[in-house]
Amino acid sequence: MALYITDECINCDLCAVECPNEAISMGEDIFEIDSDKCTECVGHYDTPSCAPICPVECILPDPNKPETIDQLADKFTNLH
């Protein structure tokens, strides 16, 4: 499933730099993840690269966007 950023975001900008799919950008108030571009780093890394560097741990799996590994891999292929 795609990831999302909660309201606890402190706008540190670390996650946006880490995202290999350029799925993270500044929203109206906090950073946001474009679920159409987020592959949880499938195709790039073994685990998502943004969540571990978040100092407030506000990047979580989006329960509204359930996706299998195969779906994430297909999304990666379509993006690249």
PDB file of N, CA, C and O in Angstrom:
ATOM      1  N   MET A   1       0.830  -1.176   0.000  1.00  0.00           N
ATOM      2  CA  MET A   1       0.000   0.000   0.000  1.00  0.00           C
ATOM      3  C   MET A   1       0.875   1.239   0.000  1.00  0.00           C
ATOM      4  O   MET A   1       2.017   1.209   0.458  1.00  0.00           O
ATOM      5  N   ALA A   2       0.343   2.299  -0.504  1.00  0.00           N
ATOM      6  CA  ALA A   2       1.081   3.562  -0.495  1.00  0.00           C
ATOM      7  C   ALA A   2       1.226   4.045   0.943  1.00  0.00           C
ATOM      8  O   ALA A   2       0.502   3.617   1.842  1.00  0.00           O
ATOM      9  N   LEU A   3       2.164   4.929   1.129  1.00  0.00           N
ATOM     10  CA  LEU A   3       2.372   5.524   2.445  1.00  0.00           C
ATOM     11  C   LEU A   3       1.696   6.887   2.484  1.00  0.00           C
ATOM     12  O   LEU A   3       1.356   7.451   1.444  1.00  0.00           O
ATOM     13  N   TYR A   4       1.503   7.412   3.686  1.00  0.00           N
ATOM     14  CA  TYR A   4       0.987   8.767   3.832  1.00  0.00           C
ATOM     15  C   TYR A   4       1.677   9.436   5.012  1.00  0.00           C
ATOM     16  O   TYR A   4       2.285   8.769   5.850  1.00  0.00           O
ATOM     17  N   ILE A   5       1.579  10.742   5.068  1.00  0.00           N
ATOM     18  CA  ILE A   5       2.211  11.530   6.121  1.00  0.00           C
ATOM     19  C   ILE A   5       1.115  12.096   7.014  1.00  0.00           C
ATOM     20  O   ILE A   5       0.168  12.715   6.529  1.00  0.00           O
ATOM     21  N   THR A   6       1.248  11.883   8.312  1.00  0.00           N
ATOM     22  CA  THR A   6       0.237  12.349   9.264  1.00  0.00           C
ATOM     23  C   THR A   6       0.428  13.830   9.590  1.00  0.00           C
ATOM     24  O   THR A   6       1.410  14.452   9.184  1.00  0.00           O
ATOM     25  N   ASP A   7      -0.519  14.369  10.321  1.00  0.00           N
ATOM     26  CA  ASP A   7      -0.483  15.778  10.722  1.00  0.00           C
ATOM     27  C   ASP A   7       0.663  16.101  11.671  1.00  0.00           C
ATOM     28  O   ASP A   7       0.919  17.274  11.946  1.00  0.00           O
ATOM     29  N   GLU A   8       1.351  15.094  12.171  1.00  0.00           N
ATOM     30  CA  GLU A   8       2.486  15.340  13.061  1.00  0.00           C
ATOM     31  C   GLU A   8       3.732  15.807  12.314  1.00  0.00           C
ATOM     32  O   GLU A   8       4.750  16.103  12.939  1.00  0.00           O
ATOM     33  N   CYS A   9       3.666  15.877  11.003  1.00  0.00           N
ATOM     34  CA  CYS A   9       4.799  16.300  10.170  1.00  0.00           C
ATOM     35  C   CYS A   9       5.313  17.664  10.625  1.00  0.00           C
ATOM     36  O   CYS A   9       4.537  18.591  10.855  1.00  0.00           O
ATOM     37  N   ILE A  10       6.644  17.769  10.750  1.00  0.00           N
ATOM     38  CA  ILE A  10       7.270  19.041  11.151  1.00  0.00           C
ATOM     39  C   ILE A  10       7.936  19.751   9.966  1.00  0.00           C
ATOM     40  O   ILE A  10       8.679  20.715  10.154  1.00  0.00           O
ATOM     41  N   ASN A  11       7.669  19.275   8.758  1.00  0.00           N
ATOM     42  CA  ASN A  11       8.187  19.898   7.530  1.00  0.00           C
ATOM     43  C   ASN A  11       9.706  19.989   7.496  1.00  0.00           C
ATOM     44  O   ASN A  11      10.264  21.016   7.108  1.00  0.00           O
ATOM     45  N   CYS A  12      10.362  18.931   7.896  1.00  0.00           N
ATOM     46  CA  CYS A  12      11.829  18.929   7.927  1.00  0.00           C
ATOM     47  C   CYS A  12      12.447  18.716   6.551  1.00  0.00           C
ATOM     48  O   CYS A  12      13.621  19.028   6.351  1.00  0.00           O
ATOM     49  N   ASP A  13      11.669  18.183   5.584  1.00  0.00           N
ATOM     50  CA  ASP A  13      12.112  17.988   4.202  1.00  0.00           C
ATOM     51  C   ASP A  13      13.007  16.769   4.004  1.00  0.00           C
ATOM     52  O   ASP A  13      13.471  16.543   2.887  1.00  0.00           O
ATOM     53  N   LEU A  14      13.265  15.984   5.030  1.00  0.00           N
ATOM     54  CA  LEU A  14      14.134  14.815   4.869  1.00  0.00           C
ATOM     55  C   LEU A  14      13.501  13.756   3.978  1.00  0.00           C
ATOM     56  O   LEU A  14      14.193  13.137   3.169  1.00  0.00           O
ATOM     57  N   CYS A  15      12.211  13.541   4.111  1.00  0.00           N
ATOM     58  CA  CYS A  15      11.536  12.492   3.350  1.00  0.00           C
ATOM     59  C   CYS A  15      11.535  12.772   1.853  1.00  0.00           C
ATOM     60  O   CYS A  15      11.756  11.865   1.051  1.00  0.00           O
ATOM     61  N   ALA A  16      11.290  14.010   1.478  1.00  0.00           N
ATOM     62  CA  ALA A  16      11.216  14.362   0.051  1.00  0.00           C
ATOM     63  C   ALA A  16      12.523  14.069  -0.665  1.00  0.00           C
ATOM     64  O   ALA A  16      12.521  13.609  -1.807  1.00  0.00           O
ATOM     65  N   VAL A  17      13.620  14.329  -0.007  1.00  0.00           N
ATOM     66  CA  VAL A  17      14.943  14.084  -0.588  1.00  0.00           C
ATOM     67  C   VAL A  17      15.194  12.589  -0.762  1.00  0.00           C
ATOM     68  O   VAL A  17      15.878  12.181  -1.700  1.00  0.00           O
ATOM     69  N   GLU A  18      14.652  11.781   0.124  1.00  0.00           N
ATOM     70  CA  GLU A  18      14.874  10.336   0.098  1.00  0.00           C
ATOM     71  C   GLU A  18      14.057   9.595  -0.950  1.00  0.00           C
ATOM     72  O   GLU A  18      14.447   8.504  -1.367  1.00  0.00           O
ATOM     73  N   CYS A  19      12.943  10.153  -1.383  1.00  0.00           N
ATOM     74  CA  CYS A  19      12.007   9.426  -2.239  1.00  0.00           C
ATOM     75  C   CYS A  19      12.546   9.259  -3.668  1.00  0.00           C
ATOM     76  O   CYS A  19      12.728  10.249  -4.376  1.00  0.00           O
ATOM     77  N   PRO A  20      12.801   8.021  -4.091  1.00  0.00           N
ATOM     78  CA  PRO A  20      13.331   7.803  -5.440  1.00  0.00           C
ATOM     79  C   PRO A  20      12.292   8.010  -6.544  1.00  0.00           C
ATOM     80  O   PRO A  20      12.647   8.156  -7.714  1.00  0.00           O
ATOM     81  N   ASN A  21      11.017   8.021  -6.176  1.00  0.00           N
ATOM     82  CA  ASN A  21       9.955   8.211  -7.162  1.00  0.00           C
ATOM     83  C   ASN A  21       9.451   9.648  -7.217  1.00  0.00           C
ATOM     84  O   ASN A  21       8.530   9.953  -7.974  1.00  0.00           O
ATOM     85  N   GLU A  22      10.046  10.531  -6.421  1.00  0.00           N
ATOM     86  CA  GLU A  22       9.609  11.919  -6.338  1.00  0.00           C
ATOM     87  C   GLU A  22       8.113  12.016  -6.025  1.00  0.00           C
ATOM     88  O   GLU A  22       7.394  12.844  -6.584  1.00  0.00           O
ATOM     89  N   ALA A  23       7.666  11.144  -5.113  1.00  0.00           N
ATOM     90  CA  ALA A  23       6.259  11.096  -4.731  1.00  0.00           C
ATOM     91  C   ALA A  23       5.937  12.042  -3.582  1.00  0.00           C
ATOM     92  O   ALA A  23       4.764  12.255  -3.278  1.00  0.00           O
ATOM     93  N   ILE A  24       6.946  12.613  -2.938  1.00  0.00           N
ATOM     94  CA  ILE A  24       6.730  13.450  -1.768  1.00  0.00           C
ATOM     95  C   ILE A  24       7.000  14.912  -2.116  1.00  0.00           C
ATOM     96  O   ILE A  24       8.049  15.259  -2.658  1.00  0.00           O
ATOM     97  N   SER A  25       6.029  15.751  -1.793  1.00  0.00           N
ATOM     98  CA  SER A  25       6.186  17.185  -2.047  1.00  0.00           C
ATOM     99  C   SER A  25       5.442  17.963  -0.964  1.00  0.00           C
ATOM    100  O   SER A  25       4.637  17.409  -0.215  1.00  0.00           O
ATOM    101  N   MET A  26       5.730  19.245  -0.903  1.00  0.00           N
ATOM    102  CA  MET A  26       5.087  20.100   0.078  1.00  0.00           C
ATOM    103  C   MET A  26       3.636  20.306  -0.311  1.00  0.00           C
ATOM    104  O   MET A  26       3.329  20.694  -1.438  1.00  0.00           O
ATOM    105  N   GLY A  27       2.754  20.043   0.629  1.00  0.00           N
ATOM    106  CA  GLY A  27       1.336  20.301   0.428  1.00  0.00           C
ATOM    107  C   GLY A  27       0.988  21.681   0.943  1.00  0.00           C
ATOM    108  O   GLY A  27       1.859  22.544   1.061  1.00  0.00           O
ATOM    109  N   GLU A  28      -0.273  21.891   1.248  1.00  0.00           N
ATOM    110  CA  GLU A  28      -0.708  23.198   1.737  1.00  0.00           C
ATOM    111  C   GLU A  28      -0.082  23.515   3.089  1.00  0.00           C
ATOM    112  O   GLU A  28       0.369  24.637   3.318  1.00  0.00           O
ATOM    113  N   ASP A  29      -0.053  22.525   3.991  1.00  0.00           N
ATOM    114  CA  ASP A  29       0.483  22.752   5.337  1.00  0.00           C
ATOM    115  C   ASP A  29       1.653  21.848   5.700  1.00  0.00           C
ATOM    116  O   ASP A  29       2.557  22.249   6.433  1.00  0.00           O
ATOM    117  N   ILE A  30       1.625  20.629   5.182  1.00  0.00           N
ATOM    118  CA  ILE A  30       2.665  19.641   5.483  1.00  0.00           C
ATOM    119  C   ILE A  30       3.056  18.923   4.201  1.00  0.00           C
ATOM    120  O   ILE A  30       2.414  19.084   3.163  1.00  0.00           O
ATOM    121  N   PHE A  31       4.113  18.132   4.287  1.00  0.00           N
ATOM    122  CA  PHE A  31       4.496  17.328   3.131  1.00  0.00           C
ATOM    123  C   PHE A  31       3.434  16.262   2.889  1.00  0.00           C
ATOM    124  O   PHE A  31       2.784  15.793   3.823  1.00  0.00           O
ATOM    125  N   GLU A  32       3.270  15.887   1.629  1.00  0.00           N
ATOM    126  CA  GLU A  32       2.281  14.897   1.230  1.00  0.00           C
ATOM    127  C   GLU A  32       2.922  13.882   0.299  1.00  0.00           C
ATOM    128  O   GLU A  32       3.906  14.171  -0.383  1.00  0.00           O
ATOM    129  N   ILE A  33       2.348  12.691   0.283  1.00  0.00           N
ATOM    130  CA  ILE A  33       2.821  11.627  -0.599  1.00  0.00           C
ATOM    131  C   ILE A  33       1.768  11.379  -1.671  1.00  0.00           C
ATOM    132  O   ILE A  33       0.600  11.140  -1.363  1.00  0.00           O
ATOM    133  N   ASP A  34       2.185  11.437  -2.918  1.00  0.00           N
ATOM    134  CA  ASP A  34       1.306  11.139  -4.049  1.00  0.00           C
ATOM    135  C   ASP A  34       1.186   9.625  -4.142  1.00  0.00           C
ATOM    136  O   ASP A  34       2.144   8.945  -4.508  1.00  0.00           O
ATOM    137  N   SER A  35       0.021   9.100  -3.814  1.00  0.00           N
ATOM    138  CA  SER A  35      -0.156   7.648  -3.788  1.00  0.00           C
ATOM    139  C   SER A  35      -0.015   7.013  -5.177  1.00  0.00           C
ATOM    140  O   SER A  35       0.245   5.815  -5.288  1.00  0.00           O
ATOM    141  N   ASP A  36      -0.185   7.810  -6.225  1.00  0.00           N
ATOM    142  CA  ASP A  36       0.002   7.278  -7.580  1.00  0.00           C
ATOM    143  C   ASP A  36       1.474   7.060  -7.907  1.00  0.00           C
ATOM    144  O   ASP A  36       1.798   6.323  -8.838  1.00  0.00           O
ATOM    145  N   LYS A  37       2.369   7.695  -7.150  1.00  0.00           N
ATOM    146  CA  LYS A  37       3.807   7.545  -7.384  1.00  0.00           C
ATOM    147  C   LYS A  37       4.498   6.712  -6.308  1.00  0.00           C
ATOM    148  O   LYS A  37       5.609   6.228  -6.528  1.00  0.00           O
ATOM    149  N   CYS A  38       3.868   6.536  -5.160  1.00  0.00           N
ATOM    150  CA  CYS A  38       4.503   5.817  -4.056  1.00  0.00           C
ATOM    151  C   CYS A  38       4.438   4.311  -4.286  1.00  0.00           C
ATOM    152  O   CYS A  38       3.357   3.736  -4.421  1.00  0.00           O
ATOM    153  N   THR A  39       5.601   3.687  -4.329  1.00  0.00           N
ATOM    154  CA  THR A  39       5.690   2.233  -4.475  1.00  0.00           C
ATOM    155  C   THR A  39       6.266   1.592  -3.216  1.00  0.00           C
ATOM    156  O   THR A  39       6.652   0.423  -3.231  1.00  0.00           O
ATOM    157  N   GLU A  40       6.324   2.358  -2.123  1.00  0.00           N
ATOM    158  CA  GLU A  40       7.007   1.912  -0.899  1.00  0.00           C
ATOM    159  C   GLU A  40       8.435   1.497  -1.231  1.00  0.00           C
ATOM    160  O   GLU A  40       9.006   0.621  -0.580  1.00  0.00           O
ATOM    161  N   CYS A  41       8.995   2.123  -2.232  1.00  0.00           N
ATOM    162  CA  CYS A  41      10.358   1.907  -2.725  1.00  0.00           C
ATOM    163  C   CYS A  41      10.558   0.549  -3.404  1.00  0.00           C
ATOM    164  O   CYS A  41      11.690   0.165  -3.699  1.00  0.00           O
ATOM    165  N   VAL A  42       9.467  -0.177  -3.652  1.00  0.00           N
ATOM    166  CA  VAL A  42       9.578  -1.414  -4.426  1.00  0.00           C
ATOM    167  C   VAL A  42      10.179  -1.040  -5.774  1.00  0.00           C
ATOM    168  O   VAL A  42       9.739  -0.087  -6.416  1.00  0.00           O
ATOM    169  N   GLY A  43      11.171  -1.786  -6.191  1.00  0.00           N
ATOM    170  CA  GLY A  43      11.876  -1.491  -7.431  1.00  0.00           C
ATOM    171  C   GLY A  43      13.159  -0.720  -7.201  1.00  0.00           C
ATOM    172  O   GLY A  43      14.029  -0.676  -8.071  1.00  0.00           O
ATOM    173  N   HIS A  44      13.278  -0.112  -6.030  1.00  0.00           N
ATOM    174  CA  HIS A  44      14.475   0.648  -5.678  1.00  0.00           C
ATOM    175  C   HIS A  44      15.202   0.024  -4.485  1.00  0.00           C
ATOM    176  O   HIS A  44      16.399  -0.257  -4.550  1.00  0.00           O
ATOM    177  N   TYR A  45      14.459  -0.187  -3.395  1.00  0.00           N
ATOM    178  CA  TYR A  45      15.038  -0.661  -2.143  1.00  0.00           C
ATOM    179  C   TYR A  45      14.170  -1.771  -1.552  1.00  0.00           C
ATOM    180  O   TYR A  45      13.050  -2.005  -2.008  1.00  0.00           O
ATOM    181  N   ASP A  46      14.693  -2.442  -0.546  1.00  0.00           N
ATOM    182  CA  ASP A  46      13.943  -3.513   0.125  1.00  0.00           C
ATOM    183  C   ASP A  46      12.859  -2.980   1.046  1.00  0.00           C
ATOM    184  O   ASP A  46      11.863  -3.660   1.294  1.00  0.00           O
ATOM    185  N   THR A  47      13.044  -1.779   1.549  1.00  0.00           N
ATOM    186  CA  THR A  47      12.066  -1.152   2.449  1.00  0.00           C
ATOM    187  C   THR A  47      11.921   0.313   2.061  1.00  0.00           C
ATOM    188  O   THR A  47      12.796   0.863   1.392  1.00  0.00           O
ATOM    189  N   PRO A  48      10.836   0.948   2.468  1.00  0.00           N
ATOM    190  CA  PRO A  48      10.670   2.372   2.170  1.00  0.00           C
ATOM    191  C   PRO A  48      11.833   3.186   2.734  1.00  0.00           C
ATOM    192  O   PRO A  48      12.285   2.933   3.850  1.00  0.00           O
ATOM    193  N   SER A  49      12.308   4.141   1.979  1.00  0.00           N
ATOM    194  CA  SER A  49      13.455   4.945   2.422  1.00  0.00           C
ATOM    195  C   SER A  49      13.050   6.173   3.222  1.00  0.00           C
ATOM    196  O   SER A  49      13.876   6.727   3.947  1.00  0.00           O
ATOM    197  N   CYS A  50      11.817   6.605   3.111  1.00  0.00           N
ATOM    198  CA  CYS A  50      11.394   7.833   3.791  1.00  0.00           C
ATOM    199  C   CYS A  50      11.066   7.623   5.266  1.00  0.00           C
ATOM    200  O   CYS A  50      11.464   8.432   6.103  1.00  0.00           O
ATOM    201  N   ALA A  51      10.359   6.570   5.595  1.00  0.00           N
ATOM    202  CA  ALA A  51       9.892   6.368   6.972  1.00  0.00           C
ATOM    203  C   ALA A  51      11.022   6.275   7.997  1.00  0.00           C
ATOM    204  O   ALA A  51      10.915   6.881   9.064  1.00  0.00           O
ATOM    205  N   PRO A  52      12.095   5.546   7.717  1.00  0.00           N
ATOM    206  CA  PRO A  52      13.148   5.436   8.741  1.00  0.00           C
ATOM    207  C   PRO A  52      13.868   6.746   9.056  1.00  0.00           C
ATOM    208  O   PRO A  52      14.424   6.887  10.146  1.00  0.00           O
ATOM    209  N   ILE A  53      13.873   7.691   8.146  1.00  0.00           N
ATOM    210  CA  ILE A  53      14.594   8.942   8.413  1.00  0.00           C
ATOM    211  C   ILE A  53      13.694  10.024   9.011  1.00  0.00           C
ATOM    212  O   ILE A  53      14.173  11.100   9.368  1.00  0.00           O
ATOM    213  N   CYS A  54      12.410   9.749   9.120  1.00  0.00           N
ATOM    214  CA  CYS A  54      11.476  10.729   9.668  1.00  0.00           C
ATOM    215  C   CYS A  54      11.703  10.879  11.171  1.00  0.00           C
ATOM    216  O   CYS A  54      11.567   9.906  11.913  1.00  0.00           O
ATOM    217  N   PRO A  55      12.049  12.092  11.634  1.00  0.00           N
ATOM    218  CA  PRO A  55      12.357  12.287  13.050  1.00  0.00           C
ATOM    219  C   PRO A  55      11.143  12.180  13.971  1.00  0.00           C
ATOM    220  O   PRO A  55      11.300  11.978  15.175  1.00  0.00           O
ATOM    221  N   VAL A  56       9.948  12.312  13.425  1.00  0.00           N
ATOM    222  CA  VAL A  56       8.751  12.226  14.269  1.00  0.00           C
ATOM    223  C   VAL A  56       7.889  11.005  13.951  1.00  0.00           C
ATOM    224  O   VAL A  56       6.786  10.860  14.478  1.00  0.00           O
ATOM    225  N   GLU A  57       8.398  10.134  13.092  1.00  0.00           N
ATOM    226  CA  GLU A  57       7.736   8.871  12.733  1.00  0.00           C
ATOM    227  C   GLU A  57       6.286   9.084  12.283  1.00  0.00           C
ATOM    228  O   GLU A  57       5.370   8.425  12.774  1.00  0.00           O
ATOM    229  N   CYS A  58       6.096  10.010  11.348  1.00  0.00           N
ATOM    230  CA  CYS A  58       4.744  10.323  10.889  1.00  0.00           C
ATOM    231  C   CYS A  58       4.435   9.782   9.491  1.00  0.00           C
ATOM    232  O   CYS A  58       3.448  10.189   8.878  1.00  0.00           O
ATOM    233  N   ILE A  59       5.263   8.874   8.984  1.00  0.00           N
ATOM    234  CA  ILE A  59       5.014   8.280   7.675  1.00  0.00           C
ATOM    235  C   ILE A  59       4.561   6.842   7.905  1.00  0.00           C
ATOM    236  O   ILE A  59       5.311   6.008   8.413  1.00  0.00           O
ATOM    237  N   LEU A  60       3.321   6.576   7.521  1.00  0.00           N
ATOM    238  CA  LEU A  60       2.684   5.300   7.816  1.00  0.00           C
ATOM    239  C   LEU A  60       2.048   4.694   6.570  1.00  0.00           C
ATOM    240  O   LEU A  60       1.802   5.407   5.597  1.00  0.00           O
ATOM    241  N   PRO A  61       1.776   3.387   6.585  1.00  0.00           N
ATOM    242  CA  PRO A  61       1.021   2.780   5.482  1.00  0.00           C
ATOM    243  C   PRO A  61      -0.393   3.371   5.435  1.00  0.00           C
ATOM    244  O   PRO A  61      -1.040   3.535   6.469  1.00  0.00           O
ATOM    245  N   ASP A  62      -0.850   3.678   4.255  1.00  0.00           N
ATOM    246  CA  ASP A  62      -2.169   4.268   4.080  1.00  0.00           C
ATOM    247  C   ASP A  62      -3.223   3.159   4.020  1.00  0.00           C
ATOM    248  O   ASP A  62      -3.272   2.414   3.042  1.00  0.00           O
ATOM    249  N   PRO A  63      -4.064   3.038   5.048  1.00  0.00           N
ATOM    250  CA  PRO A  63      -5.067   1.966   5.060  1.00  0.00           C
ATOM    251  C   PRO A  63      -6.120   2.130   3.970  1.00  0.00           C
ATOM    252  O   PRO A  63      -6.850   1.187   3.664  1.00  0.00           O
ATOM    253  N   ASN A  64      -6.201   3.307   3.389  1.00  0.00           N
ATOM    254  CA  ASN A  64      -7.165   3.557   2.313  1.00  0.00           C
ATOM    255  C   ASN A  64      -6.622   3.186   0.936  1.00  0.00           C
ATOM    256  O   ASN A  64      -7.345   3.256  -0.058  1.00  0.00           O
ATOM    257  N   LYS A  65      -5.361   2.795   0.875  1.00  0.00           N
ATOM    258  CA  LYS A  65      -4.718   2.455  -0.402  1.00  0.00           C
ATOM    259  C   LYS A  65      -4.039   1.084  -0.329  1.00  0.00           C
ATOM    260  O   LYS A  65      -2.824   1.001  -0.509  1.00  0.00           O
ATOM    261  N   PRO A  66      -4.784   0.019  -0.073  1.00  0.00           N
ATOM    262  CA  PRO A  66      -4.144  -1.298   0.018  1.00  0.00           C
ATOM    263  C   PRO A  66      -3.613  -1.764  -1.344  1.00  0.00           C
ATOM    264  O   PRO A  66      -4.331  -1.736  -2.344  1.00  0.00           O
ATOM    265  N   GLU A  67      -2.354  -2.188  -1.367  1.00  0.00           N
ATOM    266  CA  GLU A  67      -1.730  -2.686  -2.599  1.00  0.00           C
ATOM    267  C   GLU A  67      -0.818  -3.850  -2.242  1.00  0.00           C
ATOM    268  O   GLU A  67      -0.176  -3.855  -1.192  1.00  0.00           O
ATOM    269  N   THR A  68      -0.771  -4.821  -3.118  1.00  0.00           N
ATOM    270  CA  THR A  68       0.125  -5.954  -2.932  1.00  0.00           C
ATOM    271  C   THR A  68       1.517  -5.583  -3.450  1.00  0.00           C
ATOM    272  O   THR A  68       1.691  -4.566  -4.122  1.00  0.00           O
ATOM    273  N   ILE A  69       2.482  -6.407  -3.134  1.00  0.00           N
ATOM    274  CA  ILE A  69       3.843  -6.215  -3.664  1.00  0.00           C
ATOM    275  C   ILE A  69       3.811  -6.226  -5.187  1.00  0.00           C
ATOM    276  O   ILE A  69       4.499  -5.429  -5.825  1.00  0.00           O
ATOM    277  N   ASP A  70       3.025  -7.114  -5.773  1.00  0.00           N
ATOM    278  CA  ASP A  70       2.932  -7.180  -7.233  1.00  0.00           C
ATOM    279  C   ASP A  70       2.341  -5.891  -7.818  1.00  0.00           C
ATOM    280  O   ASP A  70       2.790  -5.423  -8.864  1.00  0.00           O
ATOM    281  N   GLN A  71       1.348  -5.326  -7.152  1.00  0.00           N
ATOM    282  CA  GLN A  71       0.767  -4.074  -7.628  1.00  0.00           C
ATOM    283  C   GLN A  71       1.772  -2.927  -7.520  1.00  0.00           C
ATOM    284  O   GLN A  71       1.861  -2.076  -8.405  1.00  0.00           O
ATOM    285  N   LEU A  72       2.526  -2.920  -6.420  1.00  0.00           N
ATOM    286  CA  LEU A  72       3.554  -1.890  -6.265  1.00  0.00           C
ATOM    287  C   LEU A  72       4.636  -2.037  -7.330  1.00  0.00           C
ATOM    288  O   LEU A  72       5.129  -1.041  -7.860  1.00  0.00           O
ATOM    289  N   ALA A  73       5.003  -3.273  -7.641  1.00  0.00           N
ATOM    290  CA  ALA A  73       6.006  -3.522  -8.681  1.00  0.00           C
ATOM    291  C   ALA A  73       5.494  -3.076 -10.049  1.00  0.00           C
ATOM    292  O   ALA A  73       6.249  -2.510 -10.839  1.00  0.00           O
ATOM    293  N   ASP A  74       4.229  -3.327 -10.326  1.00  0.00           N
ATOM    294  CA  ASP A  74       3.632  -2.868 -11.587  1.00  0.00           C
ATOM    295  C   ASP A  74       3.630  -1.340 -11.657  1.00  0.00           C
ATOM    296  O   ASP A  74       3.909  -0.762 -12.707  1.00  0.00           O
ATOM    297  N   LYS A  75       3.317  -0.696 -10.543  1.00  0.00           N
ATOM    298  CA  LYS A  75       3.327   0.763 -10.498  1.00  0.00           C
ATOM    299  C   LYS A  75       4.738   1.288 -10.773  1.00  0.00           C
ATOM    300  O   LYS A  75       4.914   2.256 -11.514  1.00  0.00           O
ATOM    301  N   PHE A  76       5.749   0.638 -10.167  1.00  0.00           N
ATOM    302  CA  PHE A  76       7.138   1.026 -10.413  1.00  0.00           C
ATOM    303  C   PHE A  76       7.463   0.908 -11.903  1.00  0.00           C
ATOM    304  O   PHE A  76       8.065   1.811 -12.483  1.00  0.00           O
ATOM    305  N   THR A  77       7.068  -0.194 -12.514  1.00  0.00           N
ATOM    306  CA  THR A  77       7.349  -0.410 -13.941  1.00  0.00           C
ATOM    307  C   THR A  77       6.694   0.672 -14.787  1.00  0.00           C
ATOM    308  O   THR A  77       7.307   1.175 -15.729  1.00  0.00           O
ATOM    309  N   ASN A  78       5.467   1.033 -14.467  1.00  0.00           N
ATOM    310  CA  ASN A  78       4.758   2.068 -15.219  1.00  0.00           C
ATOM    311  C   ASN A  78       5.387   3.452 -15.028  1.00  0.00           C
ATOM    312  O   ASN A  78       5.378   4.276 -15.942  1.00  0.00           O
ATOM    313  N   LEU A  79       5.928   3.697 -13.841  1.00  0.00           N
ATOM    314  CA  LEU A  79       6.567   4.997 -13.571  1.00  0.00           C
ATOM    315  C   LEU A  79       7.911   5.139 -14.271  1.00  0.00           C
ATOM    316  O   LEU A  79       8.313   6.239 -14.649  1.00  0.00           O
ATOM    317  N   HIS A  80       8.608   4.006 -14.440  1.00  0.00           N
ATOM    318  CA  HIS A  80       9.952   4.066 -14.979  1.00  0.00           C
ATOM    319  C   HIS A  80      10.013   3.313 -16.270  1.00  0.00           C
ATOM    320  O   HIS A  80      11.072   3.242 -16.893  1.00  0.00           O
TER     321      HIS A  80
END
